[in-house]
């Protein structure tokens, strides 16, 4: 997969060269290219912002450097039948989820436009829609200073789904959110540590019992921390024993759906 990021702080993206994603780039699985928006300005101050029409606080990113930068990215993208995807991090976008990460991992390329200040002149998104599939995406319901941190999270979440990036593909399926439940707790040696013991079942060697206990922990955690993930789930996806645990946790089946009491 090819990933292009346009930002006024290209150094912000440096951590994407480390660890598993750094290895993926060495292995040719991921081609990451970070572009400095100021390289697409024409004035001696390399100006990327100006005052907002209609007044108000802060500055807005000028449109022309964005069009030139995105045209430079487009010129480098291989020809495809489908328009390439342009992701614009924004608190006003659709929320980034594991499902969206999985969808984006199927794309041959992703381009990210990092806003700063009060944001990018809205006409850039209108113009870009002539060349890209434009998707404003929010990392979550909180406000960041710019798009860079959101892009780092999204490139990591998508990049680790590319074949060959994560060594053991089993660790991809077992994880939080791929089955809509939170992960079970994990432990390592020593079995007794500062008065806290590893649950006996994990030392039993009984793999059937261990699998059951872990699944039950997933339900308990999800009910306690993220009850909305269970609400509305299809009970047919759960075994009889699991439905028993869910009932214990205050869930009931109404019209074939899980409902919290
Ligand atoms: C000015 C931005 C771009 C400012 C953002 C995204 C999310 N989920 N929170 N905040 C954000 C993105 C903020 O450019």
Boltz pocket constraint, residues with backbone or C-beta under 6 A from the ligand:
constraints:
  - pocket:
      binder: B
      contacts: [[A, 89], [A, 90], [A, 91], [A, 114], [A, 115], [A, 116], [A, 117], [A, 118], [A, 119], [A, 120], [A, 137], [A, 138], [A, 139], [A, 140], [A, 141], [A, 142], [A, 143], [A, 144], [A, 145], [A, 146], [A, 147], [A, 150]]
      max_distance: 6.0
